[in-house]
Amino acid sequence: MYNVYPLFKTNRALRVCEPTSDDGYGWQLVPLNDAEKVRLLELEAIVDRGLQTFYEVGQVLIEIRDRKLYRQTHKTFEAYCKENWSIAKRTAYQLISATKVVENLCAMAHKILTNERQVRPLTKLPAAQQLEIWQKAVEISPDGNPTAKIVERLVEEQEATNQNKKPSSEIEQLRQENDRLKEELKKQKLEREQRTALVATELERLREENRQLKAELRQRDKDWEIRLAVEREKIRLEIEAK
C-alpha cells in the first residue's frame, strides 16, 4: 500500500498557536463550530496515521478545502497544507486531481490503485476517456495492476488520436462550423414556430373567454332590467289598489 506519511509531517504547534501567513496582516481567524472542529480532527487523524492510500488522503484534502475547515488557523488552504502537513501546493492539488479520477473510475479502480502516479496522467483526459484508458491499462498489464508508465503511454497515444481527429484545414473547420450553425438555425426556427403556435392557441382561448364574459354580462343586464320592470309593475299595482 502506498504510504503517504512522508508527504505529511504533523505540526500540532501550528494548529494551536497564532497562525502565520505570507503577509501576516490584514485577515482575521474565522472560528469553526463544534461539529466542524470534530470533523476536522477526524479528517486529520486519517492523515496522521500515515497508513491510508493517496485516494483517502485526497478525499480528506478535498473536504477540508471545500468546507474551509482550515479557516480557524490559516488564511488559505495552501498555507494550511504547507504549514500543517509540510505538503506543497502542487502536491496537494495532484492528490486532489488523482482522487477525482479515481472517483470517476469507480469501484473497479479502488481495488488495485496504490499510487497517485498511476492515475496522474489520466487527469489530462476527459472523464469518459479516463475509464476507457484505465480499462486498457488493466488488460495489458501482466498482473492486472497498471504501472504509471503504462498509463502514461496509453494517455499519450489517446492524446495523439484526439489531435488527429481535429480538422486538418480551415475549410474543414468552416464546413463543420457552418453545419453547426445550420442546425442551430433549424432548432431556433422550430422553437419559434412552437412558441408562435402556443401564443396563437392562448390568444384564441382568451378571445373565446372574452366573448363568453361579455355575453354573460349582457345577460345579467337583461335579467336586471326584467327584474326592475317586474318590481315597478308590482309597485304600480299596489298603488292603484289603495
Number of C-alpha atoms within 10 A of each C-alpha: 11 14 14 20 17 10 14 18 17 15 12 11 10 15 16 10 9 11 19 15 14 8 8 10 8 6 10 13 13 14 13 16 10 9 8 15 15 11 14 18 11 13 19 17 12 15 24 17 11 18 15 17 20 25 25 18 21 22 18 20 23 20 14 21 17 10 12 17 23 25 19 18 23 25 22 14 19 18 21 26 22 15 21 21 20 16 18 17 14 10 12 20 15 18 24 22 20 25 25 19 24 22 14 15 19 12 10 15 19 13 9 13 20 19 19 23 18 19 28 19 21 25 16 14 17 10 14 10 14 22 20 12 20 21 17 14 23 19 13 12 13 9 8 12 18 21 17 17 13 18 25 19 14 17 22 15 13 17 14 11 11 11 11 10 9 10 13 10 9 9 10 12 13 12 13 13 12 12 12 12 12 12 12 12 12 12 12 12 12 12 12 12 12 12 12 12 12 12 12 12 12 12 12 12 12 12 12 12 12 12 12 12 12 12 12 12 12 12 12 12 12 12 12 12 12 12 12 12 12 12 12 12 12 11 12 11 11 10 9 7 7 5
